[in-house]
Amino acid sequence: MIPIPKQSKEIVEKYYLNIKDSIVEEIDLVLTKGIEYQGKNTYPNCTEIVLLKSIKKDDFLSNLICVEPEYMSQQIEWFKIQDNQIKKRTRLNRILHKIFVCAYERLDKWKFIQQVKTNTCCYCNRNYTFSLDDVKSVKPELDHFYPKSKYPYLGMSFYNLIPSCNFCNSSVAKGQKDPIEKD
């Protein structure tokens, strides 16, 4: 794997400012309309509401989105503690998945990869990760280094998004491998 160059604080903060509203909007939707869970519309409980309101605060959200790779494990540990306090890990994971993955779907991947300044797949270093046409009809892939299925709260974190080729980002190549857990 080739390392992604460390970006300037300004680039990471600009990224945060570009996506912040999408995440806050998703949090507000979950707080007001709930999520579909196990076939019915479910609203966050009191503990989950407190957690979502904490995440929504600018300092907390900025820290989560702009966290540097060497500090991601601290974020993961903090969320594990929250999971244990809530005791409904699957449900909390669903709520966070709804928020961060829905916001991720609106991310301009082409623009993000231009900011990162990486032209080839970070895993194989063979395939290009940029669009060759002006209309950007072929969009590059972004892999979630920490899988969004297990760590949805890192779904929009700047350094968790890895420019990759289609093959390396496919389930055939990587599956649901977790970089933290040993196989």
C-alpha positions in Angstrom: 0.0 0.0 0.0 1.3 3.4 -0.9 0.7 6.1 1.8 -1.6 9.0 1.2 0.4 12.2 1.5 -0.4 14.1 4.7 -2.6 17.0 3.7 -2.3 20.5 4.9 -4.6 21.5 7.8 -6.4 23.9 5.4 -7.3 21.2 2.9 -8.7 18.9 5.7 -10.6 21.8 7.3 -12.0 22.9 3.9 -13.2 19.3 3.4 -14.9 19.4 6.8 -16.7 22.6 6.0 -17.9 21.2 2.7 -19.5 18.1 4.3 -20.5 19.3 7.8 -23.9 20.5 6.7 -24.7 17.1 5.1 -23.9 15.3 8.3 -25.8 17.7 10.5 -28.8 17.4 8.2 -28.7 13.6 8.5 -28.5 13.8 12.3 -31.5 16.1 12.4 -33.4 13.7 10.1 -32.7 10.8 12.5 -33.6 12.9 15.5 -37.0 14.0 14.0 -38.0 11.1 11.8 -36.1 8.2 13.2 -34.8 5.3 11.1 -36.3 2.2 9.7 -35.1 -0.6 11.9 -36.3 -4.2 11.8 -39.2 -3.3 9.5 -40.5 -0.4 11.5 -39.7 3.2 12.1 -37.7 3.6 15.2 -36.7 6.7 17.0 -33.5 7.2 19.0 -33.8 6.6 22.8 -32.7 9.2 25.3 -29.1 7.9 25.5 -28.8 7.9 21.7 -30.3 11.4 21.5 -27.6 12.7 23.9 -24.9 10.9 21.8 -26.2 12.3 18.5 -26.4 15.8 19.9 -22.8 15.5 21.1 -21.7 14.3 17.7 -23.5 17.3 16.1 -21.5 19.8 18.0 -18.9 21.5 15.8 -15.9 20.7 17.9 -16.8 17.0 18.2 -17.8 16.6 14.6 -14.7 18.4 13.4 -12.5 16.2 15.5 -14.2 13.1 14.1 -14.0 14.1 10.5 -10.5 15.6 10.6 -8.9 13.0 12.9 -5.4 12.0 11.7 -4.7 8.3 11.1 -2.6 7.9 14.2 -5.5 9.0 16.4 -8.4 7.0 14.8 -7.9 4.2 17.3 -8.8 6.7 20.1 -12.1 7.5 18.2 -12.8 3.8 17.8 -12.3 3.2 21.6 -14.5 6.2 22.5 -17.3 4.8 20.3 -16.8 1.3 21.8 -17.4 2.8 25.2 -20.6 4.4 24.0 -21.7 1.1 22.5 -21.3 -0.6 25.8 -23.2 2.1 27.7 -26.1 2.0 25.2 -26.3 -1.9 25.2 -28.0 -1.9 21.8 -24.9 -2.0 19.6 -26.7 -3.1 16.4 -29.2 -0.3 16.7 -26.6 2.4 17.4 -24.5 1.1 14.5 -27.6 1.4 12.2 -28.3 4.9 13.4 -24.7 6.0 12.8 -24.6 4.1 9.5 -27.7 6.0 8.3 -26.1 9.3 9.2 -22.6 9.0 7.9 -23.2 6.7 4.9 -26.1 8.8 3.6 -23.8 11.8 3.9 -21.0 9.9 2.1 -23.4 9.2 -0.8 -23.5 12.9 -1.4 -19.7 13.4 -1.4 -18.1 14.6 -4.6 -15.6 11.8 -4.9 -13.9 13.4 -7.9 -13.3 16.6 -6.0 -12.1 14.7 -2.9 -9.5 12.7 -4.9 -8.3 15.9 -6.5 -7.7 17.4 -3.0 -5.8 14.3 -1.9 -3.5 14.5 -5.0 -3.2 10.7 -5.5 -3.6 9.5 -9.1 -3.3 5.8 -8.6 -4.8 3.2 -6.4 -3.2 3.3 -3.0 -3.4 -0.5 -2.6 -2.0 -1.8 -6.0 -0.4 1.4 -7.4 -1.3 0.2 -10.9 -4.8 1.6 -11.7 -5.7 5.2 -12.0 -8.1 6.8 -9.6 -9.1 9.9 -11.6 -11.7 10.6 -14.2 -10.5 10.9 -17.8 -13.5 12.7 -19.2 -14.6 16.3 -18.5 -18.2 15.3 -17.5 -16.8 13.1 -14.7 -19.1 10.2 -15.8 -16.6 7.7 -14.6 -16.1 8.4 -10.9 -13.1 7.1 -8.9 -13.6 4.7 -6.0 -13.0 5.5 -2.4 -12.4 2.7 0.0 -13.2 3.0 3.7 -10.0 1.7 5.3 -11.9 1.1 8.5 -15.0 -0.6 7.0 -18.2 1.5 7.2 -20.2 -1.5 8.2 -18.3 -1.8 11.5 -17.1 1.8 12.0 -19.9 3.9 10.4 -18.9 7.0 12.4 -15.6 7.0 10.4 -17.5 6.9 7.1 -16.7 10.5 6.3 -13.4 10.9 8.1 -10.9 12.4 5.7 -8.1 9.9 6.3 -10.4 6.9 6.3 -11.2 7.5 2.6 -8.6 5.8 0.5 -8.5 6.4 -3.3 -8.6 3.0 -4.9 -9.3 1.2 -8.1 -12.6 -0.8 -8.7 -10.9 -4.2 -8.2 -9.1 -3.3 -4.9 -12.3 -1.8 -3.5 -14.4 -4.8 -4.5 -15.6 -7.4 -2.0 -13.6 -9.9 -4.0 -10.3 -8.3 -3.1 -10.8 -7.1 0.4 -14.2 -8.4 1.8 -15.0 -7.0 5.2 -11.5 -7.1 6.5 -10.9 -5.1 9.7 -7.5 -3.5 10.0 -7.8 -3.7 13.8 -8.8 -7.3 14.3 -6.3 -10.1 13.6 -7.6 -12.8 11.3 
